[in-house]
């Protein structure tokens, strides 16, 4: 994926989010941010209407990856 800052005709803008997932696709669309990730066989879609900054989306994404990895290892994920 080309992550160069560009705004598409439909208003989406790609983002680079480092979350530790096997694959990650992130973008903003009008008034929200979205992150789609694959961690092993689990695919998760996160979205935020409140804070669509790269830093906030990355923080939420890292937390979700940690939870998925704990659950996959048979541990109880925290909050």
C-alpha positions in Angstrom: 0.0 0.0 0.0 1.3 3.5 -0.8 1.1 5.4 2.4 2.0 8.8 1.0 -0.2 11.5 2.3 -2.9 12.0 -0.3 -6.6 12.7 -0.2 -8.8 10.5 -2.4 -11.7 11.8 -4.3 -14.1 10.2 -1.8 -12.5 12.1 1.1 -10.4 9.2 2.5 -6.8 9.7 3.5 -4.4 6.8 4.2 -2.5 6.6 7.5 0.5 4.7 8.7 -0.2 2.9 11.9 2.4 0.7 13.6 0.5 -1.7 15.9 2.5 -5.0 15.7 -0.2 -6.7 13.6 0.7 -9.1 10.7 -1.1 -6.7 8.3 -2.5 -3.2 8.9 -4.6 -0.8 6.7 -5.5 2.5 8.2 -7.3 5.6 6.9 -9.4 8.6 7.8 -12.7 9.2 6.2 -14.5 12.5 6.7 -15.1 12.6 10.5 -13.7 9.2 11.6 -10.6 7.1 11.6 -10.5 3.4 10.7 -7.9 0.6 11.2 -8.2 -2.9 9.8 -5.7 -5.4 11.1 -4.9 -9.1 10.8 -3.2 -10.8 13.8 -2.8 -14.5 13.0 -6.2 -15.7 11.9 -8.1 -12.8 13.6 -9.2 -9.8 11.6 -10.3 -6.8 13.5 -11.8 -3.5 12.4 -11.4 -0.5 14.8 -13.0 2.9 14.2 -13.1 6.1 16.1 -15.5 9.0 15.7 -13.9 10.9 18.6 -10.2 11.0 17.8 -9.0 10.1 14.4 -5.4 11.2 14.9 -2.7 8.7 14.0 -1.4 8.6 17.6 -4.8 7.8 19.0 -5.6 5.1 16.4 -2.1 3.6 16.9 -2.6 3.5 20.7 -6.0 1.7 20.4 -4.6 -0.7 17.8 -1.6 -1.7 19.9 -3.9 -2.4 22.8 -6.1 -4.6 20.6 -3.2 -6.6 19.2 -1.9 -7.2 22.7 -5.4 -8.5 23.7 -5.7 -10.8 20.7 -2.2 -12.2 21.3 -3.0 -12.9 25.0 -6.2 -14.6 24.1 -4.5 -16.7 21.4 -2.0 -17.8 24.0 -4.7 -19.0 26.4 -4.3 -16.1 28.8 -7.0 -13.8 30.2 -6.8 -10.5 28.3 -6.9 -7.4 30.4 -9.6 -4.8 30.1 
